[in-house]
Amino acid sequence: MDTATANATDRSQITDRLLDAAGISVERLPMLPVVFDRMARLFADSMRQKSTSPSYVSVSYIDNERIGDVLDEYESNALVAVYYSREWDSRILIGFDRDYIFTLADVLFGSDGTEPPIDDERNFSNIETRIARGIFEEAAKALQESFKPIAATKLKLERIESRMDFAILGRRNNPAVVARLLVQAIGRGGEVFVIMPHSTLNPLRQRLSQVISGEMTNRDKEWTHHFQSEIQRTEVKLQAIMEERQMTLGEIVDFQVGQLIELQATPRSPVQLECNKQPIFTCRLGRLDGAYTLQVEDLIYQNEDLLDDLLSR
């Protein structure tokens, strides 16, 4: 190794040590809010597939805090899952507060929110803990998928704790990035929080400081498939128009009960099929098994029709 290369390596190591000593500034990591925003969206999508009542998730807070200070806030008021990343050789925490756990149980058991929420300081039941365990996995999948463009990893659940003293990641005064996600469902709210020690994010600092526009803006295949399936199941009303005629108000006033209005249309005249007053197809009228039928013949290109109207003016 020549002298110039050695000096560059030394400068890089010194810079990294200085940055590690100074800690992580969320403002200097523009990809970090993007990661947690994507986690919120993916987590909300997974929850919508588990219940008929939709869940809405949004990021309310991302900042630096001491691990012990954060856990003290949730003492006897939350469940925390400890996850280990082999690729990062580090552990992170994902937690659900009491309000979200109670709301989660109501949502998954079909509640519509008409009953008052539980206001009890009791310990979490076995059923509530088992429900939280399953949803912890969904939150972890959303988090690891959100970090995939930055640094792929697999989060493995080690344990779930209700005592915050047992959920410590190293020393209590160690700094960490804390993200708080607000979850709303059936008119109630709760909080999901993620604690990532600085020692976990330090190796990812350079990637998090660079805006990765291409990878993060690609379409989400799962969301696209879900969106398409929901659209295809949407019920719409169609209206078939055989003929339209302009008439004066005087002619309409003279209508009599039992009067026949002759139409110029014939069985071979094209029928216009509309949806929400928008023409979409031209059809041919027919009969099958004693019922009238429509055979689609052509698509009505509204953009071309609109352009023709503008050009003719």
C-alpha positions as CSV (number, residue, x, y, z in Angstrom):
1,M,0.0,0.0,0.0
2,D,1.5,3.4,-1.0
3,T,1.7,6.4,1.3
4,A,-1.2,8.3,-0.3
5,T,-3.5,5.3,0.0
6,A,-2.5,4.7,3.6
7,N,-3.1,8.4,4.4
8,A,-6.6,8.3,2.8
9,T,-7.4,5.2,4.8
10,D,-6.2,6.8,8.0
11,R,-8.3,9.9,7.4
12,S,-11.4,7.8,6.6
13,Q,-11.0,5.9,9.9
14,I,-10.4,9.1,11.9
15,T,-13.6,10.6,10.3
16,D,-15.6,7.5,11.1
17,R,-14.4,7.6,14.7
18,L,-15.3,11.3,15.1
19,L,-18.7,10.7,13.6
20,D,-19.3,7.8,16.0
21,A,-18.3,9.9,18.9
22,A,-20.6,12.7,17.9
23,G,-23.5,10.4,17.5
24,I,-26.1,10.1,14.8
25,S,-28.0,13.2,13.7
26,V,-31.4,12.3,12.2
27,E,-31.4,15.5,10.2
28,R,-28.2,14.3,8.4
29,L,-29.8,11.0,7.4
30,P,-32.5,11.9,4.9
31,M,-33.3,8.2,4.1
32,L,-34.2,7.4,7.7
33,P,-37.6,9.1,7.6
34,V,-38.2,7.5,4.2
35,V,-37.5,4.1,5.7
36,F,-40.0,4.6,8.5
37,D,-42.6,6.1,6.3
38,R,-42.4,3.0,4.1
39,M,-42.6,0.8,7.2
40,A,-45.8,2.6,8.2
41,R,-47.3,2.1,4.8
42,L,-46.4,-1.6,4.6
43,F,-47.5,-2.3,8.2
44,A,-50.9,-0.7,7.5
45,D,-51.3,-2.8,4.3
46,S,-50.6,-6.0,6.2
47,M,-53.1,-5.0,8.9
48,R,-55.8,-4.3,6.4
49,Q,-55.6,-7.9,5.2
50,K,-56.2,-9.2,8.7
51,S,-59.4,-7.4,9.6
52,T,-62.4,-5.8,8.0
53,S,-61.7,-2.5,9.9
54,P,-58.9,-0.6,8.3
55,S,-55.9,0.5,10.2
56,Y,-54.1,3.8,9.5
57,V,-50.4,4.1,10.4
58,S,-48.3,7.3,10.3
59,V,-44.9,8.4,11.6
60,S,-45.3,10.9,14.4
61,Y,-41.8,11.2,15.7
62,I,-38.1,10.3,14.9
63,D,-35.3,11.5,17.1
64,N,-32.4,10.5,19.3
65,E,-33.0,9.4,22.9
66,R,-31.4,7.3,25.6
67,I,-32.6,3.7,25.5
68,G,-33.3,3.7,29.3
69,D,-35.3,6.9,29.1
70,V,-37.5,5.6,26.3
71,L,-38.2,2.3,28.1
72,D,-39.0,4.0,31.4
73,E,-41.9,5.8,29.6
74,Y,-43.5,2.4,28.7
75,E,-42.9,0.6,32.0
76,S,-45.9,-1.6,32.8
77,N,-47.6,0.0,29.8
78,A,-46.3,-1.9,26.7
79,L,-45.0,-5.1,25.3
80,V,-41.6,-5.1,23.6
81,A,-40.1,-7.6,21.1
82,V,-36.4,-8.0,20.9
83,Y,-35.1,-8.8,17.4
84,Y,-31.7,-9.9,16.3
85,S,-30.1,-9.1,13.0
86,R,-27.4,-11.5,12.0
87,E,-26.3,-9.3,9.1
88,W,-26.0,-6.2,11.3
89,D,-24.9,-8.3,14.3
90,S,-27.1,-6.1,16.4
91,R,-30.5,-6.1,18.3
92,I,-33.4,-3.7,17.9
93,L,-36.7,-3.3,19.8
94,I,-40.2,-3.1,18.5
95,G,-42.9,-2.2,21.0
96,F,-46.7,-1.8,21.2
97,D,-48.2,0.4,23.9
98,R,-51.2,-0.7,26.0
99,D,-53.8,1.3,23.9
100,Y,-52.7,-0.4,20.7
101,I,-52.7,-3.9,22.1
102,F,-56.2,-3.5,23.4
103,T,-57.3,-1.9,20.2
104,L,-55.6,-4.7,18.2
105,A,-57.5,-7.4,20.1
106,D,-60.8,-5.7,19.5
107,V,-60.1,-5.2,15.8
108,L,-59.0,-8.8,15.2
109,F,-62.0,-10.2,17.0
110,G,-64.4,-8.1,14.9
111,S,-65.3,-5.1,17.1
112,D,-66.7,-2.1,15.3
113,G,-65.7,0.4,18.0
114,T,-69.1,0.9,19.5
115,E,-68.1,-0.5,22.8
116,P,-66.0,1.7,25.1
117,P,-62.2,0.9,25.1
118,I,-60.6,-1.0,27.9
119,D,-59.3,1.3,30.6
120,D,-57.5,-1.1,32.9
121,E,-54.0,-1.2,34.4
122,R,-54.0,-5.0,34.6
123,N,-51.3,-7.3,33.2
124,F,-51.7,-8.4,29.6
125,S,-53.5,-11.7,29.2
126,N,-52.0,-14.7,27.4
127,I,-54.4,-14.1,24.5
128,E,-53.3,-10.5,24.1
129,T,-49.7,-11.5,24.3
130,R,-50.1,-14.2,21.6
131,I,-52.0,-11.7,19.4
132,A,-49.2,-9.2,19.9
133,R,-46.6,-11.8,19.0
134,G,-48.2,-12.4,15.6
135,I,-48.4,-8.7,14.8
136,F,-44.8,-8.1,16.0
137,E,-43.9,-10.4,13.1
138,E,-45.8,-8.2,10.7
139,A,-44.1,-5.1,12.0
140,A,-40.7,-6.7,11.7
141,K,-41.4,-7.8,8.1
142,A,-42.4,-4.2,7.3
143,L,-39.2,-2.8,8.9
144,Q,-36.8,-5.2,7.2
145,E,-38.5,-4.7,3.8
146,S,-38.2,-0.9,4.3
147,F,-34.5,-1.3,5.0
148,K,-33.9,-3.6,2.0
149,P,-32.7,-0.8,-0.4
150,I,-30.3,0.4,2.3
151,A,-29.0,-2.9,3.7
152,A,-30.9,-6.2,3.5
153,T,-31.3,-8.1,6.7
154,K,-33.5,-10.8,8.3
155,L,-34.9,-9.9,11.8
156,K,-35.3,-12.9,14.1
157,L,-37.5,-12.7,17.1
158,E,-35.7,-13.6,20.3
159,R,-38.2,-12.8,23.0
160,I,-41.1,-10.7,24.1
161,E,-40.9,-8.7,27.3
162,S,-43.5,-6.9,29.4
163,R,-40.8,-5.8,32.0
164,M,-38.8,-3.0,30.4
165,D,-35.8,-3.9,32.6
166,F,-35.4,-7.1,30.6
167,A,-35.5,-5.3,27.3
168,I,-32.3,-3.3,27.6
169,L,-30.0,-3.3,24.7
170,G,-26.6,-2.7,26.3
171,R,-26.3,0.1,28.7
172,R,-29.3,2.2,29.6
173,N,-27.6,5.5,28.7
174,N,-26.6,4.3,25.3
175,P,-28.1,6.6,22.5
176,A,-30.6,5.2,20.0
177,V,-32.8,6.4,17.2
178,V,-36.4,6.2,18.3
179,A,-39.3,6.1,15.8
180,R,-42.9,6.4,17.0
181,L,-45.7,5.3,14.7
182,L,-49.3,6.4,15.4
183,V,-51.9,3.7,14.7
184,Q,-55.6,4.4,14.4
185,A,-58.4,1.9,14.0
186,I,-62.1,1.7,14.9
187,G,-61.9,5.3,16.2
188,R,-59.1,4.6,18.6
189,G,-55.4,5.1,18.7
190,G,-52.2,3.5,19.8
191,E,-48.5,3.6,19.3
192,V,-45.9,1.4,17.8
193,F,-42.3,2.4,18.6
194,V,-39.0,1.2,17.2
195,I,-35.6,1.6,19.1
196,M,-32.4,1.2,17.0
197,P,-29.2,1.8,18.9
198,H,-26.6,4.0,17.3
199,S,-24.2,1.1,17.1
200,T,-26.7,-0.6,14.7
201,L,-27.1,2.4,12.4
202,N,-23.4,3.6,12.4
203,P,-22.4,1.1,9.7
204,L,-25.4,2.2,7.6
205,R,-24.8,5.9,8.1
206,Q,-23.3,6.5,4.6
207,R,-26.2,4.8,2.8
208,L,-28.8,6.5,5.0
209,S,-27.2,9.9,4.2
210,Q,-27.6,9.4,0.4
211,V,-31.0,9.8,-1.2
212,I,-31.8,6.6,-3.1
213,S,-34.6,7.8,-5.3
214,G,-34.8,4.9,-7.8
215,E,-35.0,2.0,-5.5
216,M,-37.4,3.6,-3.0
217,T,-39.8,4.9,-5.6
218,N,-40.4,1.7,-7.4
219,R,-43.9,0.4,-7.3
220,D,-44.7,-1.9,-4.4
221,K,-45.8,-5.2,-6.0
222,E,-47.9,-6.3,-3.0
223,W,-49.7,-3.0,-2.8
224,T,-50.3,-2.9,-6.6
225,H,-51.8,-6.4,-6.5
226,H,-54.0,-5.6,-3.5
227,F,-55.1,-2.3,-5.2
228,Q,-55.9,-4.1,-8.4
229,S,-57.9,-6.8,-6.7
230,E,-59.9,-4.3,-4.7
231,I,-60.8,-2.3,-7.8
232,Q,-61.9,-5.4,-9.7
233,R,-64.3,-6.3,-6.8
234,T,-65.9,-2.9,-6.8
235,E,-69.5,-2.9,-7.9
236,V,-70.5,-0.3,-10.6
237,K,-73.8,0.5,-12.3
238,L,-74.0,0.5,-16.0
239,Q,-76.6,2.3,-18.2
240,A,-77.5,1.4,-21.7
241,I,-78.8,4.2,-23.9
242,M,-80.5,3.3,-27.2
243,E,-81.4,6.8,-28.2
244,E,-81.3,10.4,-27.1
245,R,-83.6,13.1,-28.3
246,Q,-83.9,16.8,-27.6
247,M,-87.4,18.0,-26.7
248,T,-88.9,21.3,-25.5
249,L,-90.3,21.7,-22.1
250,G,-93.7,22.4,-23.8
251,E,-93.6,18.9,-25.4
252,I,-92.8,17.3,-22.1
253,V,-95.7,19.1,-20.4
254,D,-98.1,17.7,-23.0
255,F,-97.2,14.1,-22.2
256,Q,-100.2,12.0,-21.4
257,V,-100.5,8.8,-19.4
258,G,-100.3,5.8,-21.8
259,Q,-98.8,7.9,-24.6
260,L,-96.4,6.1,-26.9
261,I,-93.1,7.9,-27.8
262,E,-91.7,6.5,-31.0
263,L,-88.0,5.9,-31.2
264,Q,-85.9,6.2,-34.3
265,A,-83.6,3.5,-33.2
266,T,-83.9,0.0,-34.7
267,P,-82.6,-3.4,-33.3
268,R,-79.5,-2.8,-35.4
269,S,-78.8,0.7,-34.0
270,P,-75.7,0.9,-31.8
271,V,-76.3,1.1,-28.1
272,Q,-74.1,3.3,-25.9
273,L,-73.0,1.8,-22.6
274,E,-72.3,4.3,-19.9
275,C,-70.9,4.2,-16.3
276,N,-71.4,7.3,-14.1
277,K,-72.5,9.2,-17.2
278,Q,-69.3,8.5,-18.9
279,P,-69.6,6.6,-22.3
280,I,-67.3,3.5,-22.4
281,F,-68.5,1.1,-25.0
282,T,-70.7,0.9,-28.1
283,C,-72.8,-2.3,-28.1
284,R,-75.2,-4.3,-30.3
285,L,-78.6,-5.2,-28.9
286,G,-79.7,-8.8,-28.9
287,R,-81.8,-11.4,-27.1
288,L,-80.8,-14.6,-25.2
289,D,-83.1,-16.9,-23.3
290,G,-85.9,-14.4,-23.3
291,A,-83.7,-11.5,-22.0
292,Y,-82.2,-8.5,-23.8
293,T,-78.4,-8.7,-24.2
294,L,-75.6,-6.3,-25.2
295,Q,-72.6,-7.4,-27.2
296,V,-69.6,-5.1,-26.8
297,E,-68.4,-4.0,-30.2
298,D,-66.0,-1.1,-29.7
299,L,-64.3,1.1,-27.0
300,I,-65.2,4.8,-26.9
301,Y,-62.0,6.8,-26.7
302,Q,-63.0,9.7,-24.6
303,N,-59.6,11.5,-25.0
304,E,-59.9,11.5,-28.8
305,D,-63.5,12.6,-28.6
306,L,-62.6,15.5,-26.3
307,L,-59.8,16.5,-28.6
308,D,-62.1,16.5,-31.6
309,D,-64.6,18.7,-29.7
310,L,-61.9,21.2,-28.9
311,L,-60.5,21.3,-32.4
312,S,-64.0,21.8,-33.9
313,R,-64.6,24.9,-31.8
